Amino acid sequence: MKTLAAAAMLALAPLPAMAQDHQHMDHGAMPPADPHAGHEAAGEDHSTHQQHDAAATPAPDPHAAHARPMPGAAIPQGTAPPPPADHAADAFYDPAAMARARDLMRRENGGMTFSRWMLDRLEYRTVRGADGYHWEGEGWIGGDINRLAVKTEGEGDLGGPLESAEIQALFSRAIGPWFNLEAGVRHDIRPRPQRSYAVIGIDGLAPYFFEVSAQAFLSDMGDAHLRLEGSYDQRITQRLILQPAAEANIAAQDVPELGIGSGLSDIELGLRLRYELAREFAPYVGVNWERKLGGTARLARAAGEDASVTSFVAGLRFWF
Amino acid sequence: MTEPLDHDITRRGLLMGAAGLAGLAGAGGAFPAWARSGTPGLAPSAGVLSGEAIALTVGESHFSTGGRSAHAVTVNGTLPAPLIRLKEGQNVRIAVTNRLKEDTSIHWHGLIVPFQMDGVPGVSFPGIRPGETFTYDFPVRQSGTYWYHSHSGMQEAIGHYGPIVIDPAAPDPVQATREHVIVLSDWSPIHPHMLLRRLKQNGGYFNMQRQTLAGLLAGRDQGIRERLQWGAMRMDPTDISDVTGSTYSFLVNGHGTAENWTGLFTPGERVRLRIINASAMTNFNVRLPGLPMTVVQCDGQDVQPVETDEFQIGIAETYDVVVQPPEAQAYALIAEAIDRSGQVRATLAPRIGMAAQEPPLRARPLLGMKDMGMDMTGMDHGDMAGHAMKMRDPSVAPQVAMGPGVATLSPMPADRTAARPTGLEHESHRVLTYADLKALTPNKDQRQPSRTLDIHLTANMERYMWSFDGVKLSDGTAPIAFRHMERVRVNLINDTMMPHPIHLHGHFFELVTGAGAHNPRKHTVNVLPGGKVSFDLTADALGDWAFHCHMLLHMHSGMMRVVTVRHEGEGA
């Protein structure tokens, strides 16, 4: 018992100045100042201490009677003493053990790492023609301010090939109470040709509790895109939640090999009704409408696809 | 009013039996004698730890209540921990042995001890390593009701807490023929680290009383216009408690409502209840329907007796009340979570086997403008949206480090010490406020404070960030320094919409309530949402001390500081 031994040793040995004072100082239960309470208990001579204390305590204010706190009386701002550089407990315990405990205390009180991994949408889509699937998820790990974030989404036809799949790895930093700035890379595994993009974006909670995000992408081929997303959770009951969501994609140029025309290339509106069996586990049903526009729509039609697709969806939202 | 409860006793017996089996792995579901249901009270005091040498062992246990069970950390195998009963003027040596696989500690909440005996790892001592024994050794210089708990990790949330009663050296000004200790707590089978993780992931995770569309259509809660105004500010008027009855069981002496903790009395006698809120995250409204309470002590400090029907007890506060049950019937003791997500009923009865009727939970309150720190006196109430922009005006708090952790600043925080606390504003019966508390004896240091210190209680509830002045403990903060024996007016300004029970170790301070020399002395003060509290502090205890919000998860999110008291000129 190293600490015990240290404490015992210090209790016997001449103490550092502060520890000394501590024994003489006022610890009266009824605060301030019965400086004698402890001494009396210890059977010491009261009268000598009274003199001692009269000298030791700050000189009484001659105007004390007038200086009583009065309602509304102004108290000076004053100046705080400079904080000491040392740690009081180091005088009583092994400083190395104290340093370890201090580190742990700092980390435990505000410095912990957390994470959340969420598949916001994992859904089956019934469409005229071929039914399909779609996923959208995001996760983060880190502290309150700086986080590593990942985002992914993709879709395909049931029994068909994977149509699109992207993954983003981002550094996310809180830049205010409500918004995070994020920067990183995005890689599209599908469609081919595979593309990589630099990403910069903003993500957060707008007034009226709208979840919003905006991301700008610049590909390794030099093409630039913008994606805007928003959603809102309308609680119908404590567990039944209706979520309207919208997404718009804008391209700075034509990218014919990816079927994208410049300008507003597509918009997507969704309405999902989920039931939170637990906050982190919610099945849902809904409807999703996608519309390709402008050059993108022309390219789709030329490829024999519909420019507009409405699907009924059923899926699961979960996170941990 | 009463009904026989034989089936409950049987059930209790079964639980105890099951606990006995579980006890092979640890002392499961064990209660110290004073906390057992049907206790005659503190005297005779079987199972109470007294004397100059006390031994405590911190270990792993299992705890069950209301049909749920989970891992617990207990002292001497019981939840709550044993009652320590001391006498003012004695010395005590308390040897604490750690049988856990992690560090532990005990902080003596409200006890005036040398700082190196205060039990906060990293501030007052290094903590107690697994397998080690640490002996606390200090003189007992006060009397009253206090408590003790771990200051390591989150052990306090899973059972590591117990009561302390110190008898005064002089005759007790409180006359009672019987007394019971009432330890209130919250308990979840979900580990507190997971509770915090969930809140970091989703700040409203445990709130199952939010405003809904169904409520709007049924005409409940706010109207559409007000909802839009609050929405514009991204504020939720139902965000009253972080962790709620959706996961918590609320306990009296380790007993849930079904287990019906019962304290005995004889009709007509004066019964002293020493009520301690040992919760991790729950402020309670306490009442005994049909039985007025006379508050005689708060935070271990005698107060002028004041009669009331209900009071709100912040986490870590203690209130001693005297009740005089006139009839040979069962009386309910109700501790209701302030967000009304749950409550616990215990019984005061003339004999075991009675259960008082449990009143239904009252409607969940809604926060209002005052909880945003907007004192609307003399202002146009209709134009709230216009104020939305002023909810984060840095000029009202220049000292606050503005960043993601500060979502709001109270533009006009009001002193709410004379105001009824959250949710009790419109009760028809008497409700205690801090202004009703007056110290029994005048405070000894009546000097005018020589300086002022403002401390802002800051948060971003959406990100679940909590701090003082916008800075978390983990940000590498310097200690808050005081000169030895200086007298300082400390203003706590709550910039959040949640009450914060703020605790300063090693000291009592006097709440500035207008009672002058009789301002109440406290170790923990619950600062109401959007409000401010002033206290006068005589920095009479040299050393380093912890200063923090006693909402355990707020503290663990960073709402903590080290306070240091040094001789003038000792600073670097």
Interface residues (C-beta under 8 A of the other chain):
Chain A: M1 T3 L4 A7 A11 A17 M18 A19 D21 H22 Q23 M25 D26 H27 G28 A29 M30 P31 P32 A33 D34 A37 G38 A41 A42 T57 P58 D61 A64 A67 R68 P69 P71 A73 I75 P76 Q77 G78 T79 A80 P81 P82 P83 P84 A85 D86 H87 A88 A89 F92 Y93 D94 A97 M98 R100 A101 R102 D103 L104 M105 R106 R107 E108 N109 G110 G111 M112 F114 R116 D144 I145 A174 I175 G176 P177 W178 L205 P207 Y208 F209 Q234 R235 I236 T237 Q238 L242 R279 W319
Chain B: E88 G89 D103 I112 V113 P114 F115 Q116 V120 P121 G122 V123 S124 F125 P126 G127 E132 T133 F134 T135 D137 P139 R141 Q142 S143 G144 G153 L196 R197 R198 K200 Q201 N202 Y205 M208 Q209 R210 Q211 T212 L213 A214 L228 G231 A232 M233 R234 G300 Q301 R392 G403 P404 G405 V406 A407 T441 N443 K444 D445 Q446 R447 Q448 P449 S450 R451 T452 L453 N460 E462 R463 M465 S467 K472 L473 S474 D475 G476 A478 P479 I480 A481 F482 R483 H484 M485 V488 R489 H507 F508 F509 E510 V512 G514 G516 A517 R521 D536 T538 D540 A541 L542 G543 D544 H548 M555 H556 S557 G558 M559 M560 T564 R566 H567 E568 E570 G571 A572
